[in-house]
Amino acid sequence: QVHLVESGGGLVQPGDSLRLSCAASGRTFTDYAMGWFRQGPGKEREFVAAISVNGGRRDYVDSVEGRFTISRDNGKSTMSLQMNSLKPEDTAVYYCAAARITSFFARTTYAPHGANEYDYWGQGTHVTVSS
């Protein structure tokens, strides 16, 4: 079992920055690729960003490319999402998730986009971007 806890959400104005964090406990953090998803009001949950175990691969949805940066600290079992130039359409509940890897090679290459590829989820943190 992996327990994930997000933090860092809040109310910000358009153009502002926010940093989300995800703290993991339980199983070995380096057995999991990590990802961020979000669900806006009236919308389905969507992929935001993912990072492989060793950080060699980092993927983003097009709408956040160049504005958001995903990172992880394996020594502290944490993951972060730095969000810059926030827009009202970024308003959502943000979830962190963990996907178990199945091979050593996957440590560099595996950064899944599909929600069904993830094994554990946090409870979410709210981000509201509004003037």
C-alpha distance (Angstrom), angle and dihedral (degrees) to the residues before:
residue distance angle dihedral
Q1 . . .
V2 3.80 . .
H3 3.78 118.7 .
L4 3.82 115.1 -153.7
V5 3.79 125.7 -168.4
E6 3.79 122.8 -174.3
S7 3.78 125.3 -157.0
G8 3.78 140.2 167.4
G9 3.78 102.4 68.4
G10 3.78 123.1 136.0
L11 3.78 148.9 125.2
V12 3.80 116.1 -57.4
Q13 3.79 137.6 162.4
P14 3.81 125.2 -110.2
G15 3.78 110.5 -79.3
D16 3.78 93.8 26.5
S17 3.79 126.5 120.2
L18 3.79 131.6 -124.5
R19 3.79 133.4 -178.9
L20 3.77 120.5 -147.0
S21 3.78 121.7 -161.4
C22 3.78 132.3 -161.8
A23 3.81 120.4 -161.9
A24 3.80 117.6 -160.6
S25 3.79 129.2 -159.2
G26 3.76 136.1 170.0
R27 3.79 114.7 42.6
T28 3.81 126.7 39.4
F29 3.80 107.2 -66.6
T30 3.80 92.6 -146.9
D31 3.81 90.6 61.4
Y32 3.81 88.6 70.9
A33 3.75 139.4 69.1
M34 3.79 109.5 -145.7
G35 3.75 134.4 -141.1
W36 3.79 145.3 179.0
F37 3.78 123.5 -136.3
R38 3.79 131.1 176.5
Q39 3.76 138.6 -159.2
G40 3.77 118.6 -157.7
P41 3.81 125.6 -160.7
G42 3.78 108.9 -66.5
K43 3.78 92.1 -2.3
E44 3.77 136.2 109.9
R45 3.79 121.2 -107.2
E46 3.79 110.3 -86.9
F47 3.79 136.6 -166.8
V48 3.80 115.2 -104.4
A49 3.80 108.3 169.9
A50 3.78 142.5 -23.3
I51 3.79 136.3 -164.0
S52 3.77 130.8 -162.3
V53 3.78 122.5 -125.7
N54 3.79 95.7 -93.6
G55 3.80 95.5 32.3
G56 3.79 92.7 -112.0
R57 3.77 91.8 127.0
R58 3.80 125.4 41.9
D59 3.81 120.4 173.6
Y60 3.78 130.3 -172.5
V61 3.75 137.8 -171.9
D62 3.81 109.7 -108.6
S63 3.79 93.8 -113.0
V64 3.82 92.9 63.8
E65 3.82 100.3 33.2
G66 3.80 108.9 127.7
R67 3.81 93.5 13.9
F68 3.81 103.2 61.5
T69 3.79 128.3 52.0
I70 3.78 124.5 -165.0
S71 3.79 120.5 -156.1
R72 3.78 140.0 162.6
D73 3.80 137.7 -156.2
N74 3.78 108.0 -150.7
G75 3.79 92.0 -172.8
K76 3.81 90.5 59.8
S77 3.84 97.3 32.7
T78 3.77 91.4 -124.8
M79 3.79 137.3 128.7
S80 3.78 128.5 -162.4
L81 3.78 139.5 -163.5
Q82 3.79 115.4 -156.0
M83 3.79 107.7 -159.0
N84 3.80 118.6 -165.8
S85 3.79 132.4 176.3
L86 3.77 90.7 21.2
K87 3.78 118.8 -158.1
P88 3.80 131.3 -158.9
E89 3.80 88.6 -109.3
D90 3.81 88.5 63.2
T91 3.79 88.3 69.4
A92 3.80 106.9 121.0
V93 3.75 147.1 107.3
Y94 3.79 106.3 -82.1
Y95 3.79 120.3 -147.0
C96 3.77 130.3 -168.7
A97 3.78 118.9 -148.0
A98 3.80 139.4 -173.4
A99 3.81 126.7 -141.1
R100 3.80 118.5 -166.7
I101 3.77 115.7 -128.0
T102 3.79 121.0 -136.0
S103 3.79 103.2 -161.0
F104 3.77 141.3 34.4
F105 3.82 89.8 -118.2
A106 3.79 89.3 58.9
R107 3.79 90.4 65.5
T108 3.79 87.6 83.4
T109 3.79 104.0 26.1
Y110 3.81 108.6 37.4
A111 3.80 115.0 93.0
P112 3.81 104.9 138.7
H113 3.80 125.5 -153.8
G114 3.79 99.6 -166.3
A115 3.78 119.7 91.2
N116 3.79 90.4 -143.4
E117 3.82 89.8 62.5
Y118 3.78 91.9 65.1
D119 3.78 122.6 89.1
Y120 3.79 103.5 -167.7
W121 3.79 134.4 34.0
G122 3.77 137.3 -168.0
Q123 3.78 124.2 -131.3
G124 3.81 94.1 -106.1
T125 3.78 137.3 -115.5
H126 3.80 125.0 -123.7
V127 3.79 122.1 -120.1
T128 3.78 118.9 -173.5
V129 3.80 121.3 -176.3
S130 3.77 111.2 -168.8
S131 3.78 140.6 136.6
